[in-house]
Amino acid sequence: MLTLGIETSCDETSVAVTDCRNVLSNIVSSSVHLHKRYGGVVPEIASRFHVEYILEVLDKALGCSGKRLKDIKLIAVTNGPGLVGALLTGVSLAKSLSLSLQVPMIGVNHVLSHLYSAFLNDGTPGFPFIGLVVSGGHTALFYCRDGYKHKLLSQTLDDAVGEAFDKVAKILKLGYPGGPVVERSAKLSTNKDRVKLPKTFLGVHSLDFSFSGIKTAVLYYVRDIEKSSVLGPQSMDKELINDICCAFQETVLDELIGKAFLAAEMHKVKNIVVGGGVAANTRLREKFAYAAKFSGGIKVYFPQKSYCVDNAAMVGALGEELYKRGHRSDLSLSAEPNLEVVNA
């Protein structure tokens, strides 16, 4: 079933053409370069970028797939959660195409599309599995069973893990977005035991996450270093910054991995799927692979790195699967910035 996927939840404008799990094209245009000077996404800038470029991205996605609009049989669009202005651009385009082409449309939850992005790979996981979504706006664990049915097990109590990366990068004056720059600095660390940061403890059997504390610990660590040095802010040399990044990254990744394997143990499943922007982190993949070796047969699946960022291929593929299972949307579909995942 030839599906057109549309994703405009934040700062990526993306359109894809998919046929089941086969991606014919997946075009992503990012406005991240416009947000760097502000240290985070500016909603108005993101929304205007979508309006300006979405038709160009649509044309390129169709061209790269070798298909035409009249070939499309389903429109799948992200309708939440996300920035309301950004979401409206994608939803408006989806409605226009659905009405003009006389083809059905389905709204897709952005978080769930990240969860199932690993299904675009060869050798996809079987059901049931534990799904871990890790991104700038979301950190959550799901129990997923056959039929694309899911149950929310836990989520972050404060900052999402990607948000924590951004804030630590800002504290260390490394730039935005924080995930890639912190990861690069951590790789350059020459003394991985130099900096000690506290680990969050929410209870032996708790699956919830919390990253606000470690972000604050980094802030206080940097503040104390600068106060104790006659050089003030200049006392933070590159080696120390690299060591701080390493300590921060190892601590937060350990929390993600520990909770994911705990959930798999509690629910007696042998598959873990990780999706979202932070899933592109190479160290996270290494640590998950290492932990899996001692887990008694649990397998861990990641999407290709190109499918970790916000993209329309995952929206189109998930939209088609949900449509086949009876899910429908009509022209009353709205942009829902706080859309929640409904347990199924």
KOLNUKE-226259 format. One record per residue (C-alpha): x, y, z; residue number from 1. Coordinates in steps of 0.001 Angstrom, whole numbers, always signed. Example, Ala and Ser with C-alpha at 12.3 -4.5 7.8 and 13.67 -1.06 7.14 Angstrom:
+---------+---------+---------+------+
|       X |       Y |       Z | resi |
+---------+---------+---------+------+
|  +12300 |   -4500 |   +7800 |    1 |
|  +13670 |   -1060 |   +7140 |    2 |
+---------+---------+---------+------+
//
This chain:
+---------+---------+---------+------+
|       X |       Y |       Z | resi |
+---------+---------+---------+------+
|      +0 |      +0 |      +0 |    1 |
|   +1724 |   +3160 |   -1175 |    2 |
|   +1717 |   +5623 |   +1733 |    3 |
|   +2794 |   +9245 |   +1949 |    4 |
|   +4220 |  +10063 |   +5385 |    5 |
|   +4407 |  +13635 |   +6705 |    6 |
|   +6360 |  +14706 |   +9801 |    7 |
|   +6484 |  +18303 |  +11103 |    8 |
|   +6366 |  +17961 |  +14884 |    9 |
|   +9413 |  +20090 |  +15709 |   10 |
|  +12357 |  +21384 |  +13663 |   11 |
|  +12532 |  +18769 |  +10879 |   12 |
|  +10337 |  +19011 |   +7798 |   13 |
|  +10031 |  +15516 |   +6378 |   14 |
|   +8021 |  +13702 |   +3720 |   15 |
|   +8447 |  +10040 |   +2767 |   16 |
|   +6937 |   +7499 |    +420 |   17 |
|   +6679 |   +4018 |   +1904 |   18 |
|   +5220 |    +696 |    +887 |   19 |
|   +4700 |   -1334 |   +4041 |   20 |
|   +8208 |   -1363 |   +5611 |   21 |
|   +9913 |    -586 |   +2316 |   22 |
|  +11103 |   +3029 |   +2222 |   23 |
|  +11029 |   +4405 |   -1328 |   24 |
|  +12093 |   +7904 |    -287 |   25 |
|  +12638 |   +9795 |   +2957 |   26 |
|  +13475 |  +13484 |   +2656 |   27 |
|  +14334 |  +15483 |   +5784 |   28 |
|  +15006 |  +19230 |   +5831 |   29 |
|  +16132 |  +20558 |   +9202 |   30 |
|  +15935 |  +24084 |  +10589 |   31 |
|  +18388 |  +23312 |  +13406 |   32 |
|  +20904 |  +25793 |  +11978 |   33 |
|  +18407 |  +28587 |  +12588 |   34 |
|  +17990 |  +27665 |  +16262 |   35 |
|  +21667 |  +27319 |  +17228 |   36 |
|  +22116 |  +30963 |  +18178 |   37 |
|  +19241 |  +30644 |  +20667 |   38 |
|  +20419 |  +27383 |  +22257 |   39 |
|  +17132 |  +25614 |  +21569 |   40 |
|  +14172 |  +25356 |  +19231 |   41 |
|  +12217 |  +28588 |  +18700 |   42 |
|   +8642 |  +27514 |  +17860 |   43 |
|   +7845 |  +30442 |  +15555 |   44 |
|  +11013 |  +29929 |  +13521 |   45 |
|  +10327 |  +26193 |  +13228 |   46 |
|   +6739 |  +26795 |  +12112 |   47 |
|   +7715 |  +29329 |   +9445 |   48 |
|  +10410 |  +26970 |   +8137 |   49 |
|   +7831 |  +24193 |   +7692 |   50 |
|   +5485 |  +26495 |   +5785 |   51 |
|   +8294 |  +27673 |   +3518 |   52 |
|   +9804 |  +24290 |   +2665 |   53 |
|   +7173 |  +21568 |   +3013 |   54 |
|   +5986 |  +21662 |    -619 |   55 |
|   +9577 |  +21528 |   -1853 |   56 |
|  +10237 |  +18541 |    +416 |   57 |
|   +7040 |  +16881 |    -880 |   58 |
|   +8136 |  +17316 |   -4501 |   59 |
|  +11574 |  +15886 |   -3753 |   60 |
|  +10147 |  +12879 |   -1882 |   61 |
|   +7884 |  +12042 |   -4814 |   62 |
|  +10705 |  +12544 |   -7305 |   63 |
|  +13136 |  +10321 |   -5420 |   64 |
|  +10524 |   +7566 |   -5086 |   65 |
|   +9621 |   +7637 |   -8772 |   66 |
|   +5959 |   +7999 |   -7821 |   67 |
|   +3290 |  +10614 |   -8449 |   68 |
|    +582 |  +11941 |   -6161 |   69 |
|   -2061 |   +9921 |   -7992 |   70 |
|    -209 |   +6729 |   -6969 |   71 |
|    -627 |   +7440 |   -3244 |   72 |
|   -3263 |   +5335 |   -1466 |   73 |
|   -2906 |   +6592 |   +2133 |   74 |
|   -1743 |   +9762 |   +3877 |   75 |
|    -105 |   +9320 |   +7303 |   76 |
|    +734 |  +12440 |   +9290 |   77 |
|   +2107 |  +13237 |  +12730 |   78 |
|    -610 |  +15099 |  +14649 |   79 |
|   +1113 |  +15158 |  +18050 |   80 |
|   +2813 |  +15584 |  +20371 |   81 |
|   +4925 |  +18529 |  +19253 |   82 |
|   +4852 |  +22252 |  +18576 |   83 |
|   +1322 |  +23275 |  +17668 |   84 |
|   +2316 |  +25622 |  +14826 |   85 |
|   +4655 |  +23051 |  +13341 |   86 |
|   +2087 |  +20255 |  +13613 |   87 |
|    -566 |  +22399 |  +11936 |   88 |
|   +1556 |  +22695 |   +8801 |   89 |
|   +1795 |  +18942 |   +8343 |   90 |
|   -1813 |  +18249 |   +9298 |   91 |
|   -3066 |  +20951 |   +6923 |   92 |
|   -1084 |  +19475 |   +4042 |   93 |
|   -2334 |  +15969 |   +4871 |   94 |
|   -5955 |  +17113 |   +4897 |   95 |
|   -5557 |  +18947 |   +1589 |   96 |
|   -4002 |  +15910 |     -88 |   97 |
|   -6527 |  +13495 |   +1399 |   98 |
|   -9443 |  +15604 |    +188 |   99 |
|   -8044 |  +16341 |   -3267 |  100 |
|   -6807 |  +12794 |   -3951 |  101 |
|   -9845 |  +11178 |   -2316 |  102 |
|   -7621 |   +8836 |    -274 |  103 |
|   -7851 |   +8009 |   +3440 |  104 |
|   -5763 |   +9766 |   +6079 |  105 |
|   -4511 |   +8650 |   +9472 |  106 |
|   -2990 |  +10660 |  +12316 |  107 |
|     +83 |   +9108 |  +13912 |  108 |
|   +1503 |   +9671 |  +17383 |  109 |
|   +5060 |  +10981 |  +17099 |  110 |
|   +6319 |   +9014 |  +20117 |  111 |
|   +4925 |   +5731 |  +18807 |  112 |
|   +6484 |   +6281 |  +15401 |  113 |
|   +9907 |   +6515 |  +17084 |  114 |
|   +9088 |   +3345 |  +18966 |  115 |
|   +8479 |   +1384 |  +15768 |  116 |
|  +11217 |   +3009 |  +13648 |  117 |
|  +13395 |     -76 |  +14118 |  118 |
|  +10840 |   -2011 |  +12059 |  119 |
|  +12220 |    -294 |   +8972 |  120 |
|  +15333 |   -2448 |   +9321 |  121 |
|  +15983 |   -5965 |   +8115 |  122 |
|  +15675 |   -8509 |  +10905 |  123 |
|  +13040 |   -6617 |  +12832 |  124 |
|  +12145 |   -7684 |  +16382 |  125 |
|   +9316 |  -10007 |  +17233 |  126 |
|   +6540 |   -9319 |  +19685 |  127 |
|   +6374 |   -8829 |  +22582 |  128 |
|   +9147 |   -6348 |  +23296 |  129 |
|  +10104 |   -3518 |  +25610 |  130 |
|  +10242 |    -224 |  +23732 |  131 |
|  +12474 |   +2606 |  +24923 |  132 |
|  +11925 |   +6057 |  +23377 |  133 |
|  +14796 |   +8481 |  +24003 |  134 |
|  +14690 |  +11940 |  +22450 |  135 |
|  +14874 |  +15636 |  +23198 |  136 |
|  +11275 |  +15758 |  +24344 |  137 |
|  +10484 |  +12226 |  +25471 |  138 |
|  +11944 |   +9428 |  +27553 |  139 |
|   +9563 |   +6537 |  +28129 |  140 |
|   +9292 |   +2757 |  +28379 |  141 |
|   +6537 |    +708 |  +26736 |  142 |
|   +5424 |   -2907 |  +26763 |  143 |
|   +4531 |   -3769 |  +23165 |  144 |
|   +2636 |   -6847 |  +22032 |  145 |
|   +1421 |   -8273 |  +18749 |  146 |
|    -945 |   -6160 |  +16693 |  147 |
|    +933 |   -2939 |  +17425 |  148 |
|    -637 |   -2785 |  +20863 |  149 |
|   +1283 |   -1063 |  +23617 |  150 |
|   +1213 |     -80 |  +27263 |  151 |
|   +3084 |   +2845 |  +28780 |  152 |
|   +5206 |   +1519 |  +31648 |  153 |
|   +7062 |   +4637 |  +32728 |  154 |
|   +8439 |   +7971 |  +31625 |  155 |
|  +10686 |  +10752 |  +32828 |  156 |
|   +9582 |  +12693 |  +35875 |  157 |
|  +11316 |  +15857 |  +34684 |  158 |
|  +13801 |  +16405 |  +31839 |  159 |
|  +13901 |  +14080 |  +28868 |  160 |
|  +17348 |  +12595 |  +28269 |  161 |
|  +17915 |  +14615 |  +25080 |  162 |
|  +16922 |  +17761 |  +26942 |  163 |
|  +19490 |  +16939 |  +29632 |  164 |
|  +22186 |  +16618 |  +26947 |  165 |
|  +21209 |  +20048 |  +25593 |  166 |
|  +21322 |  +21672 |  +29028 |  167 |
|  +24697 |  +20171 |  +29932 |  168 |
|  +26105 |  +21335 |  +26592 |  169 |
|  +24817 |  +24826 |  +27367 |  170 |
|  +26403 |  +24775 |  +30845 |  171 |
|  +29726 |  +23785 |  +29272 |  172 |
|  +29296 |  +26291 |  +26408 |  173 |
|  +29593 |  +23563 |  +23772 |  174 |
|  +26729 |  +24684 |  +21551 |  175 |
|  +23454 |  +23251 |  +20298 |  176 |
|  +22187 |  +20594 |  +19761 |  177 |
|  +23771 |  +19044 |  +22812 |  178 |
|  +23656 |  +15329 |  +22022 |  179 |
|  +26287 |  +15203 |  +19274 |  180 |
|  +28669 |  +17733 |  +20885 |  181 |
|  +28589 |  +16050 |  +24300 |  182 |
|  +29156 |  +12663 |  +22669 |  183 |
|  +32141 |  +13981 |  +20716 |  184 |
|  +33668 |  +15543 |  +23828 |  185 |
|  +33105 |  +12376 |  +25862 |  186 |
|  +35024 |  +10347 |  +23274 |  187 |
|  +38042 |  +12613 |  +23807 |  188 |
|  +38129 |  +12051 |  +27559 |  189 |
|  +41536 |  +10865 |  +28768 |  190 |
|  +40600 |  +10356 |  +32427 |  191 |
|  +37181 |   +8718 |  +32587 |  192 |
|  +37261 |   +8402 |  +36387 |  193 |
|  +38217 |  +12004 |  +37064 |  194 |
|  +34669 |  +13352 |  +37546 |  195 |
|  +32122 |  +11657 |  +39818 |  196 |
|  +28451 |  +12471 |  +39364 |  197 |
|  +25506 |  +11164 |  +41425 |  198 |
|  +23120 |   +8550 |  +40092 |  199 |
|  +19373 |   +8940 |  +40435 |  200 |
|  +17676 |   +6400 |  +42711 |  201 |
|  +13886 |   +6214 |  +42536 |  202 |
|  +13495 |   +2783 |  +44120 |  203 |
|  +14726 |    -744 |  +43413 |  204 |
|  +11787 |   -1630 |  +41183 |  205 |
|  +11010 |   +1824 |  +39758 |  206 |
|  +11010 |   +2137 |  +35977 |  207 |
|  +10659 |   +5937 |  +35979 |  208 |
|  +13465 |   +8219 |  +34839 |  209 |
|  +14834 |  +11472 |  +36213 |  210 |
|  +17605 |  +13545 |  +34633 |  211 |
|  +17111 |  +16940 |  +36249 |  212 |
|  +19342 |  +16020 |  +39183 |  213 |
|  +22408 |  +15064 |  +37168 |  214 |
|  +22050 |  +18193 |  +35034 |  215 |
|  +22040 |  +20251 |  +38241 |  216 |
|  +25025 |  +18278 |  +39558 |  217 |
|  +27001 |  +19255 |  +36455 |  218 |
|  +25976 |  +22886 |  +36955 |  219 |
|  +27167 |  +22882 |  +40580 |  220 |
|  +30384 |  +21047 |  +39673 |  221 |
|  +31249 |  +23673 |  +37053 |  222 |
|  +30264 |  +26517 |  +39384 |  223 |
|  +32484 |  +25186 |  +42190 |  224 |
|  +35454 |  +24748 |  +39836 |  225 |
|  +35120 |  +28317 |  +38603 |  226 |
|  +34700 |  +29731 |  +42110 |  227 |
|  +37772 |  +27951 |  +43435 |  228 |
|  +40039 |  +29148 |  +40630 |  229 |
|  +41601 |  +32569 |  +40284 |  230 |
|  +41003 |  +32212 |  +36564 |  231 |
|  +37239 |  +32117 |  +37035 |  232 |
|  +35360 |  +30845 |  +33961 |  233 |
|  +38662 |  +30399 |  +32127 |  234 |
|  +39606 |  +27586 |  +34526 |  235 |
|  +37602 |  +25052 |  +32501 |  236 |
|  +40183 |  +23542 |  +30158 |  237 |
|  +39205 |  +21241 |  +27292 |  238 |
|  +40403 |  +18101 |  +29063 |  239 |
|  +38208 |  +18768 |  +32082 |  240 |
|  +35217 |  +19516 |  +29858 |  241 |
|  +35773 |  +16219 |  +28042 |  242 |
|  +35929 |  +14361 |  +31356 |  243 |
|  +32708 |  +16024 |  +32575 |  244 |
|  +30955 |  +15049 |  +29349 |  245 |
|  +32163 |  +11480 |  +29721 |  246 |
|  +30956 |  +11231 |  +33325 |  247 |
|  +27579 |  +12737 |  +32441 |  248 |
|  +27060 |  +10540 |  +29396 |  249 |
|  +28037 |   +7312 |  +31167 |  250 |
|  +25717 |   +8068 |  +34079 |  251 |
|  +22605 |   +8850 |  +32036 |  252 |
|  +23152 |   +5986 |  +29604 |  253 |
|  +23529 |   +3551 |  +32502 |  254 |
|  +20145 |   +4694 |  +33802 |  255 |
|  +18501 |   +4128 |  +30424 |  256 |
|  +20013 |    +692 |  +30010 |  257 |
|  +19335 |    -415 |  +33560 |  258 |
|  +15644 |    +501 |  +33391 |  259 |
|  +15187 |   -1104 |  +29968 |  260 |
|  +16637 |   -4440 |  +31084 |  261 |
|  +14710 |   -4260 |  +34373 |  262 |
|  +11485 |   -3820 |  +32396 |  263 |
|  +12375 |   -6771 |  +30164 |  264 |
|  +13022 |   -8907 |  +33240 |  265 |
|   +9808 |   -7829 |  +34964 |  266 |
|   +7687 |   -8566 |  +31885 |  267 |
|   +9639 |  -11663 |  +30853 |  268 |
|  +10400 |  -10585 |  +27301 |  269 |
|  +13514 |  -11205 |  +25240 |  270 |
|  +13482 |   -8181 |  +22931 |  271 |
|  +14240 |   -4505 |  +23559 |  272 |
|  +13706 |   -1823 |  +20897 |  273 |
|  +15304 |   +1623 |  +21241 |  274 |
|  +14152 |   +4628 |  +19190 |  275 |
|  +14433 |   +8425 |  +19149 |  276 |
|  +17194 |  +10931 |  +18529 |  277 |
|  +19406 |   +9745 |  +21390 |  278 |
|  +19306 |   +6227 |  +19894 |  279 |
|  +21871 |   +7534 |  +17387 |  280 |
|  +24408 |   +7816 |  +20227 |  281 |
|  +27197 |   +5343 |  +19448 |  282 |
|  +28128 |   +4847 |  +23091 |  283 |
|  +24520 |   +3970 |  +23954 |  284 |
|  +24550 |   +1288 |  +21274 |  285 |
|  +27871 |     -88 |  +22526 |  286 |
|  +26694 |    -250 |  +26122 |  287 |
|  +23399 |   -1894 |  +25195 |  288 |
|  +25250 |   -4514 |  +23140 |  289 |
|  +27619 |   -5217 |  +26022 |  290 |
|  +24772 |   -5519 |  +28539 |  291 |
|  +22886 |   -7875 |  +26222 |  292 |
|  +25789 |  -10343 |  +26341 |  293 |
|  +25124 |  -10946 |  +30036 |  294 |
|  +21330 |  -10756 |  +29954 |  295 |
|  +20412 |  -14369 |  +29351 |  296 |
|  +19394 |  -14040 |  +25721 |  297 |
|  +17815 |  -10592 |  +25476 |  298 |
|  +18286 |   -8989 |  +22062 |  299 |
|  +18435 |   -5222 |  +21500 |  300 |
|  +17292 |   -3542 |  +18285 |  301 |
|  +18069 |     -36 |  +17046 |  302 |
|  +16828 |   +1790 |  +13954 |  303 |
|  +19290 |   +2900 |  +11335 |  304 |
|  +20736 |   +6220 |  +12430 |  305 |
|  +18921 |   +8012 |   +9607 |  306 |
|  +15646 |   +6892 |  +11201 |  307 |
|  +16558 |   +8056 |  +14709 |  308 |
|  +15938 |  +11717 |  +13917 |  309 |
|  +12401 |  +12943 |  +13276 |  310 |
|  +11491 |  +11555 |   +9855 |  311 |
|   +8427 |  +10746 |   +7791 |  312 |
|   +9416 |   +7185 |   +6873 |  313 |
|   +8593 |   +5938 |  +10366 |  314 |
|   +5312 |   +7887 |  +10278 |  315 |
|   +4297 |   +6410 |   +6947 |  316 |
|   +5211 |   +2847 |   +7875 |  317 |
|   +3459 |   +2950 |  +11244 |  318 |
|    +455 |   +4737 |   +9758 |  319 |
|     -11 |   +1971 |   +7198 |  320 |
|    +212 |    -770 |   +9827 |  321 |
|   -2337 |    +986 |  +12051 |  322 |
|   -4634 |   +1601 |   +9088 |  323 |
|   -4599 |   -2104 |   +8240 |  324 |
|   -5692 |   -2778 |  +11817 |  325 |
|   -8753 |    -561 |  +11580 |  326 |
|   -7471 |   +2824 |  +12769 |  327 |
|   -8940 |   +5795 |  +10908 |  328 |
|   -8882 |   +9615 |  +10912 |  329 |
|  -11108 |  +12091 |   +9131 |  330 |
|  -10944 |  +15767 |   +8228 |  331 |
|  -11644 |  +16729 |  +11829 |  332 |
|   -8096 |  +15581 |  +12707 |  333 |
|   -6404 |  +18314 |  +14726 |  334 |
|   -2882 |  +19201 |  +15805 |  335 |
|   -2506 |  +18080 |  +19415 |  336 |
|    +708 |  +19401 |  +21000 |  337 |
|    +161 |  +17367 |  +24193 |  338 |
|   -1145 |  +14211 |  +22560 |  339 |
|    -708 |  +11256 |  +24901 |  340 |
|    -121 |   +7625 |  +24011 |  341 |
|   -3313 |   +5679 |  +24682 |  342 |
|   -2675 |   +2193 |  +26011 |  343 |
|   -3911 |    -532 |  +23699 |  344 |
+---------+---------+---------+------+
//
